[in-house]
Amino acid sequence: MFEVLSDPAALVGVIESTHREESVLVARRLAAVAALLRHRVATAERREEEYAAIDGFEQTAAEVAAAMNLSPMGAGFLVSHAEALDTRLPRIAGLLAEGRTDWRTVRVIITRTELVTNGELIAKIDQSLAARIGNWHGWSRQRIVNAVDAAVRATDADAVRERRLEAENERHIAITASDNGMAEINGSVAATAASAFDHRLSQLAKQVCPADPRTMDQRRADALAALAENRGLACACGQSGCPARAGEHNPDRGRAGAQVIINVVAAERTVYGGGAEPGYLEGYGVIDAEQVRQLAAAASLLVADPVTSPVEALRYQPSAALERAVRCRDLTCRFPGCSRPAMVCDLDHTVPFNHQNPAAGGRTVAENLKCLCRQHHRLKTFGGWRDEQLADGTVIWTSPTGSTYRTSPAGADLFAQPRGPACAAPAPRRPSRSRQRSGRIIRARKHNREQRPINEARRRLEQDRKDEIAARKFRNHMRDMLFLFKGTPSTSPYCTWVNDPREPEELPPDWMPDVPTLQPLPDDPPF
């Protein structure tokens, strides 16, 4: 059917060329879907039907579903993506049509930017991502997600912050009964709390000895009960001399070593200078600048640019500060396309460490260390791949067929802090109307954000005062009616307030509503 080449380098070249051609064909198909949508929408607007009208989107989705044998939902997603590229992200669509990016990257950009509704802001995001997307070759999906999220947060920080606050108001934990004596736990919590919880479960799950027959997932599930009972995780190996068996009866073991370390990567100006650039929470992803400052204020240790001494550079094992810095710089495995977190990766010496003569080369410094997952660490050692690491952390990979691939550190790409010469003359900064207008908008949004809860509390108090005056007028009216028609106090056990004296119908300036008393929760479990 196809001519099969025998040269591995030629085969890799065919794979790369057909990958670019596939992007071009996808862009052509989406452009046709967008043109069909514009035509159907224009036709539907000219119709004068009053009942059972089908809009242009539904008509286009139906035709796409029939042509491509898709479900209605799948066709709807395809039409939505085509419309987004046509109206919101034209520069990204142009790169896809040229084969300079792939559909996987473009689809991530579409879905992660769909909440940006301002036309000017989405145009800025389109321009920013289109200028950077050429350097994303070999990136994993999670790294692309982080880059897009960082661009959205930097461009529309206020909208992202408000959506985060709304999501925080919906936080909850629910327990649902399941079959066979099991239960399901689900909920929504803050990213920092979830990351600390995940780290703590892993800590408890690793307290058992290697002979424990349970899997890591099973030990993490059992660690939840140990965490709730404030004890260590008991080992299930069954050996009488296992020291971890004491965890079931020793509550102090659960408290020992309970400190959880969470790494956050952010620019200096975000932590100390009040900048709006987002940060990165290890094990989660991109977070807002406000969350970064909250974590920095509560942190017990802030590390920046650890220095490796000449003595430490000649040791095979890196220091804790250097290891943390390298993991925060890389964030993921450094092999092209790999998204395994840096926290579970090995630290690999690019130039092998010379155990016989450490001074001969392969020093333990940040410029010679990178994160590799165990699979790609073995691939480099035994699979014929060669690597070269530059001073800025960029790694140049050479495959067995001679093809080269470059990967840059994810942390340095997201939060680079370029610094000019210390004695460089300051560049003149001319006044810009657009910059002044942007500053006014930022200040106005900040003022509105601070004033919104104050105005809400004032409106709530005014409404409570109106309700209280209306209730007093009603009660006084009922007392007047009782005196007019009966002339004697009421003997009914209901509405005993009708026998009380009349209440003043004007409230003092310092009047405040009574705080409602919360009813205690039932003691029964939820299942």
C-alpha positions as CSV (number, residue, x, y, z in Angstrom):
1,M,0.0,0.0,0.0
2,F,2.8,2.4,0.9
3,E,6.5,2.3,0.1
4,V,8.3,1.2,3.2
5,L,11.8,2.6,3.7
6,S,14.5,0.7,5.4
7,D,16.6,3.6,6.7
8,P,15.6,4.6,10.3
9,A,16.5,8.2,9.7
10,A,14.3,8.4,6.6
11,L,11.5,6.8,8.5
12,V,11.7,9.4,11.3
13,G,11.7,12.1,8.6
14,V,8.5,10.6,7.1
15,I,6.9,10.6,10.6
16,E,7.8,14.3,11.1
17,S,6.6,15.4,7.6
18,T,3.3,13.5,7.9
19,H,2.8,15.0,11.3
20,R,3.0,18.5,9.8
21,E,0.8,17.6,6.9
22,E,-1.8,16.2,9.4
23,S,-1.8,19.7,11.1
24,V,-2.3,21.4,7.8
25,L,-5.3,19.1,6.9
26,V,-6.9,19.6,10.3
27,A,-6.6,23.4,9.9
28,R,-8.1,23.2,6.4
29,R,-11.1,21.1,7.7
30,L,-11.7,23.4,10.6
31,A,-11.6,26.4,8.3
32,A,-14.2,24.8,6.1
33,V,-16.4,24.1,9.1
34,A,-16.1,27.7,10.2
35,A,-17.0,29.0,6.7
36,L,-20.0,26.6,6.7
37,L,-21.0,28.0,10.1
38,R,-20.9,31.6,8.9
39,H,-23.0,30.7,5.9
40,R,-25.6,28.8,7.9
41,V,-25.8,31.6,10.6
42,A,-26.3,34.2,7.9
43,T,-29.0,32.1,6.2
44,A,-30.8,31.5,9.5
45,E,-30.9,35.2,10.3
46,R,-32.6,36.0,7.0
47,R,-35.4,33.5,7.8
48,E,-38.8,34.8,9.1
49,E,-40.0,31.6,10.7
50,E,-41.6,32.1,14.1
51,Y,-41.9,28.5,15.3
52,A,-39.5,25.5,15.4
53,A,-36.6,27.5,14.0
54,I,-33.2,25.8,13.9
55,D,-30.3,28.1,14.4
56,G,-27.2,28.1,12.2
57,F,-25.0,26.3,14.8
58,E,-27.4,23.3,15.1
59,Q,-27.7,23.1,11.3
60,T,-23.9,23.1,10.9
61,A,-23.4,20.6,13.7
62,A,-25.9,18.3,12.0
63,E,-24.2,18.5,8.6
64,V,-20.7,17.9,10.2
65,A,-22.1,14.9,12.2
66,A,-23.4,13.3,9.0
67,A,-20.3,14.0,7.0
68,M,-17.8,12.8,9.6
69,N,-20.0,10.1,11.2
70,L,-19.8,11.8,14.6
71,S,-22.3,12.0,17.5
72,P,-24.2,15.2,18.0
73,M,-22.0,16.1,21.0
74,G,-18.8,15.4,19.1
75,A,-19.9,17.4,16.1
76,G,-20.9,20.3,18.5
77,F,-17.4,20.4,20.0
78,L,-15.8,20.4,16.5
79,V,-18.0,23.3,15.4
80,S,-17.2,25.2,18.6
81,H,-13.5,24.7,18.1
82,A,-13.7,25.8,14.5
83,E,-15.6,28.9,15.5
84,A,-13.1,29.7,18.3
85,L,-10.2,29.5,15.8
86,D,-12.0,31.7,13.3
87,T,-13.2,34.5,15.6
88,R,-11.1,34.3,18.8
89,L,-7.7,32.8,17.9
90,P,-6.9,33.7,14.2
91,R,-3.1,33.8,14.7
92,I,-3.1,30.3,16.3
93,A,-5.2,29.1,13.4
94,G,-2.6,30.5,11.0
95,L,0.2,28.6,12.7
96,L,-1.8,25.4,12.5
97,A,-2.5,25.9,8.8
98,E,1.3,26.3,8.3
99,G,2.0,23.1,10.1
100,R,4.1,24.9,12.8
101,T,2.0,23.5,15.6
102,D,-0.3,20.5,16.1
103,W,-3.9,20.0,16.8
104,R,-3.2,18.7,20.4
105,T,-1.6,22.0,21.3
106,V,-4.3,24.1,19.6
107,R,-7.1,22.2,21.3
108,V,-5.6,22.8,24.7
109,I,-5.3,26.5,23.9
110,I,-9.0,26.6,22.9
111,T,-10.3,24.9,26.0
112,R,-8.1,26.8,28.5
113,T,-9.0,30.2,27.1
114,E,-12.7,29.7,26.6
115,L,-13.6,31.6,29.9
116,V,-11.9,34.8,28.6
117,T,-14.9,36.8,27.3
118,N,-13.3,40.2,26.6
119,G,-12.4,40.6,22.9
120,E,-9.3,42.8,23.6
121,L,-7.9,40.4,26.2
122,I,-8.4,37.3,24.0
123,A,-6.6,39.1,21.2
124,K,-3.7,39.8,23.5
125,I,-3.6,36.1,24.5
126,D,-3.8,35.0,20.9
127,Q,-0.8,37.3,20.0
128,S,1.2,36.3,23.0
129,L,0.8,32.5,22.5
130,A,1.3,32.7,18.7
131,A,4.7,34.4,19.3
132,R,5.8,31.7,21.8
133,I,4.2,28.5,20.3
134,G,7.2,27.9,18.0
135,N,9.3,27.0,21.1
136,W,6.8,24.4,22.3
137,H,8.2,21.5,20.3
138,G,8.6,18.4,22.5
139,W,6.4,19.8,25.3
140,S,4.1,17.5,27.2
141,R,0.3,18.3,27.4
142,Q,0.6,19.4,31.1
143,R,3.4,21.8,30.3
144,I,1.3,23.3,27.5
145,V,-1.6,23.6,29.9
146,N,0.6,25.4,32.5
147,A,1.9,27.8,29.9
148,V,-1.6,28.7,28.6
149,D,-3.0,29.1,32.1
150,A,-0.1,31.4,33.0
151,A,-0.8,33.6,30.0
152,V,-4.5,33.7,30.8
153,R,-3.8,34.6,34.5
154,A,-1.3,37.3,33.5
155,T,-3.7,38.9,31.0
156,D,-7.0,38.6,32.8
157,A,-5.9,38.3,36.4
158,D,-9.0,39.9,37.9
159,A,-11.5,37.6,36.2
160,V,-9.5,34.6,37.1
161,R,-9.3,35.8,40.7
162,E,-13.1,36.3,40.9
163,R,-13.7,32.8,39.4
164,R,-11.3,31.3,42.0
165,L,-13.2,33.1,44.9
166,E,-16.5,31.7,43.5
167,A,-15.0,28.2,43.4
168,E,-13.7,28.6,46.9
169,N,-17.2,29.4,48.1
170,E,-18.3,26.0,46.6
171,R,-15.7,23.9,48.5
172,H,-17.1,20.8,50.2
173,I,-16.4,17.2,51.1
174,A,-19.0,14.5,50.6
175,I,-19.1,10.9,51.6
176,T,-21.4,8.6,49.6
177,A,-22.3,5.0,50.6
178,S,-21.2,2.4,48.1
179,D,-21.6,-1.4,47.7
180,N,-19.7,-4.1,49.5
181,G,-19.0,-2.1,52.6
182,M,-17.1,0.7,50.8
183,A,-17.7,4.4,50.5
184,E,-16.7,7.1,48.0
185,I,-15.2,10.4,49.1
186,N,-15.3,13.4,46.8
187,G,-15.2,17.1,47.1
188,S,-13.6,20.4,46.2
189,V,-10.9,22.0,48.3
190,A,-8.2,24.6,47.9
191,A,-5.2,23.6,45.8
192,T,-2.8,24.0,48.7
193,A,-4.8,21.9,51.0
194,A,-5.2,19.2,48.4
195,S,-1.4,19.2,47.7
196,A,-0.6,18.9,51.4
197,F,-3.1,16.1,51.8
198,D,-1.7,14.2,48.8
199,H,1.9,14.6,50.2
200,R,0.8,13.4,53.7
201,L,-0.9,10.3,52.3
202,S,2.2,9.4,50.4
203,Q,4.3,9.9,53.5
204,L,2.2,7.6,55.5
205,A,2.0,5.0,52.7
206,K,5.9,4.8,52.6
207,Q,6.2,4.1,56.3
208,V,5.7,0.3,55.9
209,C,8.5,-2.1,55.1
210,P,9.2,-3.4,51.6
211,A,7.5,-6.8,52.4
212,D,4.1,-5.1,52.7
213,P,1.9,-6.9,50.0
214,R,-0.4,-3.9,49.3
215,T,0.0,-1.7,46.3
216,M,0.8,2.0,46.7
217,D,-2.8,2.9,45.9
218,Q,-4.1,0.5,48.6
219,R,-1.6,1.9,51.2
220,R,-2.7,5.5,50.4
221,A,-6.3,4.5,50.9
222,D,-5.5,2.8,54.2
223,A,-3.4,5.8,55.2
224,L,-6.6,7.9,55.2
225,A,-7.9,6.0,58.2
226,A,-4.5,6.3,59.9
227,L,-4.5,10.0,59.3
228,A,-8.1,10.3,60.8
229,E,-7.1,8.4,63.9
230,N,-3.8,10.3,64.2
231,R,-1.6,7.2,64.1
232,G,1.0,5.7,61.7
233,L,0.1,3.2,59.0
234,A,0.5,-0.4,60.3
235,C,2.5,-2.7,58.1
236,A,0.6,-5.8,56.7
237,C,3.7,-7.9,56.1
238,G,2.9,-10.3,58.9
239,Q,6.5,-10.5,60.2
240,S,6.9,-10.5,63.9
241,G,10.0,-8.4,63.9
242,C,8.7,-5.7,61.6
243,P,9.1,-2.3,63.4
244,A,6.2,-0.8,61.3
245,R,3.7,-3.1,63.0
246,A,3.7,-0.8,66.0
247,G,2.0,1.9,64.0
248,E,-1.4,0.3,64.7
249,H,-1.0,0.8,68.5
250,N,1.5,3.7,68.7
251,P,-0.3,7.0,68.1
252,D,3.0,9.0,68.5
253,R,4.3,7.5,65.3
254,G,1.6,9.2,63.3
255,R,2.6,12.5,64.8
256,A,6.3,12.1,64.2
257,G,7.5,13.6,60.9
258,A,4.1,15.1,60.1
259,Q,5.7,18.2,58.4
260,V,4.7,18.4,54.8
261,I,6.9,20.3,52.3
262,I,5.2,22.0,49.4
263,N,7.3,23.7,46.7
264,V,6.0,26.8,45.0
265,V,7.8,28.4,42.0
266,A,7.3,32.1,41.4
267,A,9.1,35.2,40.2
268,E,10.8,37.5,42.8
269,R,8.5,40.4,41.9
270,T,5.5,38.3,42.6
271,V,6.6,37.2,46.1
272,Y,8.1,40.5,47.2
273,G,7.1,43.2,44.8
274,G,3.3,42.7,44.5
275,G,3.6,41.6,40.8
276,A,0.6,40.0,39.0
277,E,2.6,37.1,37.4
278,P,1.2,33.7,38.5
279,G,3.1,31.0,40.3
280,Y,3.3,27.2,40.1
281,L,2.3,24.9,42.9
282,E,4.1,21.5,42.8
283,G,1.7,18.7,42.1
284,Y,-1.1,21.0,41.0
285,G,-0.2,23.6,38.4
286,V,-0.5,27.4,37.9
287,I,-1.9,29.4,40.8
288,D,-2.7,33.2,41.2
289,A,-0.2,35.7,42.4
290,E,-2.4,36.4,45.5
291,Q,-2.2,32.7,46.4
292,V,1.6,32.8,46.0
293,R,1.9,35.7,48.4
294,Q,-0.4,33.9,50.9
295,L,1.8,30.8,50.8
296,A,5.0,32.8,51.0
297,A,3.7,34.7,54.1
298,A,2.9,31.4,55.8
299,A,6.1,29.5,54.6
300,S,8.7,28.6,57.1
301,L,11.5,28.6,54.5
302,L,12.0,30.7,51.4
303,V,14.8,29.5,49.0
304,A,16.1,31.4,46.0
305,D,19.2,30.6,43.9
306,P,21.0,28.2,46.2
307,V,24.8,28.4,45.8
308,T,26.8,25.2,45.5
309,S,30.2,25.3,47.2
310,P,33.2,23.8,45.5
311,V,33.3,21.0,48.1
312,E,29.6,20.1,47.4
313,A,30.2,20.2,43.7
314,L,32.6,17.2,44.1
315,R,30.0,15.1,45.9
316,Y,27.8,12.7,44.0
317,Q,24.7,13.4,46.1
318,P,23.4,16.9,45.7
319,S,22.4,19.0,48.7
320,A,18.8,19.3,49.7
321,A,18.7,23.0,48.5
322,L,20.3,22.1,45.1
323,E,18.0,19.2,44.6
324,R,14.9,21.4,45.4
325,A,16.2,24.1,43.0
326,V,16.7,21.7,40.1
327,R,13.3,20.1,40.6
328,C,11.6,23.5,40.8
329,R,13.5,24.6,37.7
330,D,12.5,21.5,35.6
331,L,9.0,20.8,37.1
332,T,8.8,17.6,34.9
333,C,11.0,15.0,33.3
334,R,13.3,16.6,30.7
335,F,12.8,14.1,28.0
336,P,10.8,15.4,25.0
337,G,7.0,15.0,25.6
338,C,7.3,13.5,29.1
339,S,5.0,15.0,31.8
340,R,6.0,12.9,34.8
341,P,6.4,15.3,37.8
342,A,9.9,16.2,38.9
343,M,9.2,15.1,42.4
344,V,9.2,11.4,41.3
345,C,12.1,11.7,38.9
346,D,15.8,10.9,39.3
347,L,18.4,13.6,39.3
348,D,20.8,12.8,36.4
349,H,24.3,14.1,35.8
350,T,24.4,15.1,32.2
351,V,28.2,14.7,32.2
352,P,28.6,11.5,34.2
353,F,30.1,11.9,37.6
354,N,33.6,10.5,37.9
355,H,33.7,8.5,41.1
356,Q,37.4,7.8,40.9
357,N,38.4,11.4,40.3
358,P,35.5,13.9,40.9
359,A,37.6,16.9,39.9
360,A,38.0,15.4,36.4
361,G,34.4,16.3,35.4
362,G,30.8,15.7,35.9
363,R,30.3,18.1,38.8
364,T,27.2,18.1,41.0
365,V,26.0,21.6,40.0
366,A,22.7,22.9,38.6
367,E,24.2,23.4,35.2
368,N,25.0,19.6,35.0
369,L,21.8,18.2,36.7
370,K,18.4,17.6,35.3
371,C,15.3,15.5,36.1
372,L,14.7,12.3,34.3
373,C,12.0,9.7,35.1
374,R,13.2,6.2,35.6
375,Q,12.1,5.1,32.1
376,H,13.9,7.8,30.3
377,H,16.9,7.6,32.6
378,R,17.3,4.0,31.5
379,L,16.7,5.0,27.9
380,K,19.6,7.5,28.1
381,T,21.9,5.0,29.8
382,F,21.1,1.9,27.6
383,G,19.0,3.1,24.6
384,G,21.6,5.0,22.6
385,W,20.3,8.5,23.3
386,R,22.8,11.3,23.9
387,D,22.3,14.6,25.7
388,E,24.0,17.9,26.1
389,Q,23.1,20.5,28.7
390,L,23.6,24.2,28.3
391,A,24.3,26.7,31.0
392,D,20.6,28.0,31.0
393,G,19.3,24.4,31.6
394,T,18.4,23.6,28.0
395,V,19.0,20.0,27.1
396,I,19.8,19.0,23.5
397,W,18.8,15.4,22.9
398,T,20.2,13.3,20.0
399,S,18.3,10.2,19.0
400,P,19.9,7.0,17.7
401,T,19.0,8.1,14.2
402,G,20.8,11.5,14.6
403,S,17.7,13.7,15.0
404,T,18.1,16.4,17.6
405,Y,15.4,17.8,20.0
406,R,15.7,20.7,22.5
407,T,13.9,20.8,25.8
408,S,14.0,23.9,28.1
409,P,13.2,23.9,31.8
410,A,9.5,24.4,32.4
411,G,10.1,26.5,35.5
412,A,12.5,28.9,33.8
413,D,10.1,29.2,30.8
414,L,7.1,30.1,33.0
415,F,8.9,32.4,35.5
416,A,12.0,33.7,33.8
417,Q,13.6,36.7,35.5
418,P,15.9,38.3,33.0
419,R,18.4,40.7,34.5
420,G,20.3,43.4,32.7
421,P,23.8,44.7,33.6
422,A,24.1,46.1,37.0
423,C,25.5,49.5,35.7
424,A,23.4,49.7,32.6
425,A,21.9,53.1,31.9
426,P,18.1,53.2,32.4
427,A,16.1,53.1,29.2
428,P,13.9,56.1,28.6
429,R,10.2,55.4,29.2
430,R,7.9,57.5,27.2
431,P,4.4,58.1,28.4
432,S,1.9,55.8,26.7
433,R,-1.9,56.3,26.7
434,S,-2.6,52.6,26.5
435,R,-0.3,52.0,29.5
436,Q,-2.0,54.8,31.4
437,R,-5.4,53.5,30.5
438,S,-4.4,50.0,31.6
439,G,-3.2,51.4,34.9
440,R,-6.5,53.2,35.5
441,I,-8.4,50.0,34.7
442,I,-6.3,48.0,37.2
443,R,-6.8,50.6,39.9
444,A,-10.5,50.8,39.3
445,R,-10.9,47.0,39.4
446,K,-8.9,46.9,42.7
447,H,-11.1,49.6,44.2
448,N,-14.3,47.8,43.0
449,R,-13.0,44.5,44.4
450,E,-12.4,46.1,47.8
451,Q,-15.6,48.1,47.8
452,R,-17.9,45.2,46.7
453,P,-18.2,43.4,50.1
454,I,-18.6,46.8,51.9
455,N,-21.5,47.8,49.6
456,E,-23.0,44.3,49.9
457,A,-22.9,44.5,53.7
458,R,-24.5,48.0,53.6
459,R,-27.3,46.9,51.3
460,R,-27.9,43.9,53.5
461,L,-28.2,46.1,56.6
462,E,-30.5,48.5,54.9
463,Q,-32.8,45.7,53.9
464,D,-32.8,44.3,57.4
465,R,-33.8,47.7,58.8
466,K,-36.7,47.9,56.4
467,D,-37.8,44.4,57.2
468,E,-37.6,45.1,61.0
469,I,-39.7,48.4,60.6
470,A,-42.3,46.6,58.5
471,A,-42.5,43.8,61.1
472,R,-43.0,46.3,64.0
473,K,-45.7,48.1,62.1
474,F,-47.5,44.9,61.4
475,R,-47.3,43.8,65.1
476,N,-48.5,47.2,66.3
477,H,-51.4,47.1,63.8
478,M,-52.5,43.7,65.1
479,R,-52.3,45.0,68.7
480,D,-54.6,48.0,67.7
481,M,-57.1,45.6,66.1
482,L,-57.1,43.4,69.2
483,F,-57.9,46.5,71.4
484,L,-60.5,47.8,69.0
485,F,-62.5,44.6,68.5
486,K,-62.0,42.8,71.8
487,G,-60.7,45.3,74.4
488,T,-59.0,42.6,76.5
489,P,-55.7,40.7,76.2
490,S,-55.6,37.6,74.0
491,T,-55.7,34.2,75.7
492,S,-54.4,32.3,72.6
493,P,-51.2,30.3,73.1
494,Y,-50.1,31.5,69.6
495,C,-48.7,35.0,68.8
496,T,-48.3,35.9,72.4
497,W,-46.4,39.1,71.3
498,V,-49.8,40.6,70.6
499,N,-50.2,41.3,74.3
500,D,-46.8,43.2,74.5
501,P,-46.7,47.0,74.5
502,R,-46.5,48.8,71.3
503,E,-43.0,49.0,69.7
504,P,-41.3,52.1,68.4
505,E,-41.5,52.3,64.6
506,E,-38.2,54.1,64.3
507,L,-34.9,52.3,64.8
508,P,-31.8,53.9,66.4
509,P,-28.8,54.6,64.2
510,D,-26.7,51.8,65.8
511,W,-29.4,49.1,65.5
512,M,-28.1,45.7,64.2
513,P,-30.1,42.6,63.4
514,D,-29.9,39.6,65.7
515,V,-27.5,36.9,64.7
516,P,-29.4,33.7,63.9
517,T,-28.6,30.7,66.0
518,L,-27.3,27.8,63.9
519,Q,-29.0,24.4,64.6
520,P,-26.6,21.6,65.6
521,L,-25.8,19.0,63.0
522,P,-27.2,15.5,63.5
523,D,-24.9,13.0,65.1
524,D,-25.8,10.2,62.6
525,P,-23.2,9.5,59.9
526,P,-24.1,10.5,56.3
527,F,-24.7,6.8,55.3
